[in-house]
Amino acid sequence: MPSYLELYSSGELTERVKKLWARLESCDLCPHRCAVNRLKGQKGFCKVALGPMISSYGPHFGEEDPLVGVGGSGTIFFTYCNMACVYCQNWEISHLGEGEIVSSAQLARIMLALQARGCHNINLVTPTHQVPFIAEALKLAIEQGLCIPVVYNCGGYESVETLRLLEGLVDIYMPDFKYWDEKVALKLSKVPNYPAIAREALKEMHRQVGDLVLDENGIAQKGLIVRHLVLPGGLAGTRHILEWVAKEISPYTYVNIMDQYHPCGRAWEYPPLDRPLTPEEYSQALEAAKKAGLKRLDQRRPRRILWLDF
């Protein structure tokens, strides 16, 4: 059973919600530490003040196999982001703010609707800047019967202090590890000190949930999934990232080395991001994963997405 059920039964979930909300007064939920008072409507880097803001939700069949199964991953896309990737493939959501503010009660009903549709999990996409609202909605959903795993699907730019408040709320962490070079990260995603912060965040996530655990049907129940998007021209530092994951996290970490990069957003202004990834570049990434000793690499297959009306 999801660990959040025990957290709720003990009363600790209520305390976590209070602690997360308190951090909005001088917001330090993520490493930007903007210190704005979101409780009074002020906005920092993420452009979100109060209330859950989402763009879409539905059964997603384009995620990793252990999340998808037969019922899909119950994906909720949260509007805006704590990163500003110049090539973001969800530009309208992350940069332009496509979406609507809902109440915590509405968000809870969305979670329950996804469970009722047969989704295997609740997949929170770019949740970092909205975790107080998500935790509150989870509490409401649990009271109405939510009982499937929660996936924390993020960009890897996470505060360890916030992650510790999420221990027990999250069953499956799915961070990106985007860059090995901090100068590249700052230029392309506007995130200072990204590599060091991502490394500490991944260590904390693995401490909480360990390597990925599957049930008898191959569906993820708990653990860490690491995503890495291979960028043209070696900008991501793929080899170094994969070697670090194998050595410092676990060689049995479930890793998805993603090949779907294509120019989006303002990528045209940042060569070599103005071109797609080549097959040779992706093959080199796979070879690097094997040399690093990683044992569990995601096997790609055709994907499809089915969205619910919002």
N, C-alpha and C positions, 0 to 999 in steps of 0.2 A: 504494500500500500504506500502511496505517496507520503513522504516524511512530514508534509505540512499538516496532515491529519493529527499526528501526535502533538505537533506544535500548537495546534488549535485547542486540542483537548486539555492541554496543560495550562492554557491561558497565556502562554508566551507570545503567541501570534499577536494578540491585542497589544502587548507591550512593544513589540517590534514596530507595529503600525504607528504607535505614538512616537517612538524614537525617530522613525523615518520622516514623519511629518515635521517634527521639531527641527530637523536639519534644513528645512525649506526657509526658515527665518533668516538665515545667512547661508545661502545654499552652498554646500560642499559635497553634494552627492557624487560628483565625478571629479577627476583630477584638475579640471579647469578652476574649481573652487572660486566661482564668480562672486560669492558673498552677497548676492542680491537677496532682498526679502521677497520671495515668491508668494508668501502668504498675503502680502499687500499688493500683489499684481506686478511686481517688478520682474523683468526678464533678463537673463544672462545669455551666454553663448548659445544655449539650446532653444531660445525663443519661446519657451513654454513657462507659464506662471502657475496657475492653479487648474486642476481638473485633468482627467485623462483626455488626450487628444489622439484620435485614431483616423486612419485613412481607409482601411478596408479589413475584412476578416473572412475566413472561409477555410474549408478543407484544402490543403495544399499538397499536391502530388509531385512537387518539384524539389522536395527536400531529400535528405539522405535516406537511404532505404530503411534503416532501423526506426526512423521517425514516421515513415509513410505507411507501411503495412498495406492493408486493404482499405482502411477508412480515411487515410490521409492524416496530415498533421494539422491540428487546429490553429491556424496561423492568424495572429492579430498584428497588423502593421501600425506601429505608433508613429505619429507625425513628428517631424524634425529629428535631430540627432545631436549627439555631443561630439561628433566629428564632422568635418566639412570637406569630404573628398571631392576633388575637382572632377573626377570621372564617375561619380556615383550613378549607378544604374537605376536608382529610385529617386532621381533628381527632383521630380515634382513633389515627392513626399518629404524628403530630407532637407531640401533647400527652399522650395517654394511654399511649403506648409500646406499641401493638399490634405484636407481632412476636416474633422469636426470635433468639437469638445463634447464629451458625454459625461454623464455622472458615474460615480463608482458603482451605483446600482445597475446602470445600463451595461457597464463593462462586465459586471458579474453575470448578467443575463446572457451576454455574448459568449462568455466562457461555458455556461451551461448549455447554450444552443449548440456549440461545437461538440460538446460531449454527447449530446442527444443525437447529433448527426453521425456518430460513430467514429469520431476522430480519436486517435490514440493518445494525444497529448494536447496541452495548451502551449503554443509556440509564440513567445513574446518577442517580436522583432523590434530592435532598437529601443529597449525598455529603460536604459540607464537613467535617463533624466526624468522618468515618470514612475519610479519604483514606489514612492509613498502611495500613489493612487492605485497602483497595481496590487500592492499588499492589502489595501483596504478592500478592494474588489474581491480578492481571493478569499478574504474572511467572509464576506457576504455570500460568495458562491459555495464555500464549504458548508455553510449553514443550510444551503439548499441542495446539497448532494454532490458537489464536485468531488471527484475521486480519481482523476487521471493525472499523470505526471505533468509537471510544469517545466518548460524549456526556456532558458534564458539565452536569447539569440542576440549577441552584441558584437561590437567592433573591437573589443579587447582593451579599450581605453577606460579602465575601471578603477575605482578607489577600493583598496583593500578594506578600509573601514566600512564602506557601504556593503561590500560583499559579505562581511561577517554578520551584518544585520539580516542578510538574506539566507544565511545558513538554516537549512530545514524548510525554507519556503520553496527552494529550487531543487528539482530532482536531477535535471540535465542541464549542464552549462555547455553552450555552443558559441565560444568566442572566435572571432577572426584573430589571426596574428598576421598583421598586414605588412609590417616593415621591420627590417633589421637596422636600418640607418636612421638616426633621429633627425638629420637634416632633410632627408627625403620625406619623412613623415610630416615634418613641419611645413614643408613646401606644398605637399600634395593633399594634406588633410587638416592642416592648421592645428595640430596637436603637439604641444611641447613634450619632449622627453618620452615619446611613445614607446620605444623598445623596452626601456627599463620598467616602465609602468605595466606594460603588457606581460612581461615576464613574471612580475610579482603577482599580477592578477591571475594568471594561469596556474601558478603554484597554489594560490589560495583556493581556486576553484577545484583543483585536483585534491587538495587536502580535504575538502568538504565531501566530494562525491566519488572520488577514485576513478579508475578506468571504467569504460562503458560496460554496463551489464544488460544483457538481452534476456527476454523470456523464451519459452520453448518455441514460440512462433517467430523469433528473431526481431521482436519489437523492443525498443530501448525502454528501460525502466529507470535507470539511474546511471550517472557517470558523466565523463567529459568527452565532447567531440570538438576537435580543433579544425577550423577552416583556414585555408590559405589560398588567396587569389594570386595566381602567377601573373606578373605584370611584364609588359614588353621591355626589352633591354635590360632585364635583370634588376629592375628598380626595387623590387620587393626584398631582395636578399634571400631568396628562397632556400638556398643550400644551408645557410647559417641558421635559419629558423628551424628547418627540419632536423638538423643535427642537434640543436638545443632541445627541441621537444623530446627527441629520442633519449637524450642523455639526462636532462634535468627534470622531465615530467615522467615519462615511461615509454619504453619501446612498444608497449601495447596500447598506446593512445590511439583512439580512432581518429584518423586524419583524412580530411577531404581536401585534396589538392585540386583546386578549381581551375578550369581551362576556359571559362566563358567570358573572359575580358574582351570588351569591344568599346570603342570610343563613345563616351556619353558626356553630357554636361559640358564642361569647359575643357575636356581632354585635348581638343584640337590645339589648345594654346600651350601644351606641355609635351612636346616630342620627347621620347618616342611613344607617348600615350595616344598619339594621333593615329595609330595603326592597330589592327587586331594582333592578338598573340599568334605566333606561328606554331605549327605542329612541332617543329624542332625544339622550340623553347619549352613547350609542355613536356616533350619526351625527356628533356634534360632534367626537368623538375621531378619526374617520376623516378628517373635513375638516381637522382640525389636522395630521394626518400628511401630507396632500397639500400644505397650505400650507408645511409645513416642508421639503418637497422630497424626502421619502423615496420611493424608486423601487420597493422590493420589499416589498409588504405581503402577509401571508399571506391566502390565499383560503379561507374556511371551507367545510366540507362535512360531511355526516352522518358521525359517528364511532362506532366500536364498540371494545370492549375484550375481549380473550380472555386469561384468566389461566391460568397453570399452577398445579397444586396445590403448596402449600408444606408 
